[in-house]
Amino acid sequence: MQKQTIRDIDVSGQRVFLRVDYNVQFDDGTILDDYRLQESIPTIHLLLERGAKVIICSHRGRPGGRVVEELRNEPVARHLSALLGRAVTSVRDCVGPEVERVVAAMQPGDVVLLENVRFYAEEEANDREFSRKLASLADVFVSDAFGTAHRAHASVVGIAEFLPGVAGLLMERELEYLGKVAMNPERPFAIILGGAKVAEKLAILKNLSDQADLICIGGGIANTFLKAQGIDVGASLVEDDRIEDALEVMRMAAMRKDLRLLMPTDVVIANAAGERINTVSVNRVPPEWRILDLGRQTLDDMRDALSTMKTVVWNGPIGFFERPPFDRGSIDLARILADLVSATTVVGGGETAAAVARAGVSNRISHVSTGGGASLELLEGRVLPGVAVLRDRADQA
């Protein structure tokens, strides 16, 4: 079901409560990655062009319902002001008399950024009274926080009980691309799965495997698949309790003649101390050594297999991305996807999006999601609570 967006409503003179995901990190006052801020700019610009008063709400980190000074939103407001080219007023709370005073003084075209909403325990508890207090600040609710759409929190879900809720432009784009992949991908269709946890990827496979023509396995989950094949993976990370699940996936792939399951054939390994690195066949991993990335031959095999695809979705890094040089495979894979000019390429959020950014090819990927867990759940076919509360397009008068 398509959701109403800010294009479908009149916001002139209206107070708009805009929930975004500005969960970003700073180092000595400098933002480390402003991708999520950049992606929210088109929504803010359109609201301002149409004469809205924009009240922005976001969380940062996990303060646990208490004030944590280093997680305040004031530095976010300064950076956002530079991106927008206009003043963004930062208030040191998200409800209460001071916030109400600032909002009451707003004029069309003004922008206010509320304090970190997770400073209140009521946020994550989806407290109804707290939701009502947030809603009292505005006339309409706009959600552009796809990254938190899988969370049933007050500023994501509860507020929509009191205000009409529609999607922002970023939310619209996330649902368009990820929804298309999950429901009706153009074929041939490839799924690339990495990361560490097999369980997180099983639901994606179960939801999408009937439509897939190619499944590529990498990252920590590949170790479990390799061990399920009887291959000795040395001291590599393995989920022994998921070996039967990996065997089930391989049996499923074997039953479909039109589905190819591409597994690693060579891997980058390191010894226990990490000072020795080598590339070997998957059958030649020494004891006490760990698989930490895909080898060149496997990446070349992926490149060849992906070259004919029309839709590709990638979720989860294919190596130990946090630690160079084991981020190399994920960066190279990002560049492989960027070269697929005839395909729709969709990349999940989190570390997968970070790999695309580090490779410098974000602008050559069809869609890079801003949501890690949210994109994962949408690809699993689950209904996101932060999407369900928004008005359906069919409800328009």
Secondary structure, 3 states (H helix, E strand, C coil): CCECEHHHCCCCCCEEEEECCCCCCEECCEECCCHHHHHHHHHHHHHHHCCCEEEEECCCCCCCCCCCHHHCCHHHHHHHHHHHCCCCEECCCCCCHHHHHHHHCCCCCCEEECCCHHHCHHHHCCCHHHHHHHHCCCCEEEECCHHHCCCCCCCCCHHHHCCCEEECHHHHHHHHHHHHHHHCCCCCEEEEECCCCHHHHHHHHHHHCCCCCEEEECHHHHHHHHHHCCCCCCCCCCCHHHHHHHHHHHHHHHHCCCCEEECCCEEEEECCCCCCEEEEEHHHCCCCCEEEEECHHHHHHHHHHHCCCCEEEEECCCCCCCCCCCCHHHHHHHHHHHCCCCCEEEECCCHHHHHHHHHCCHHHCCEECCCHHHHHHHHCCCCCHHHHCCCEHHHCC
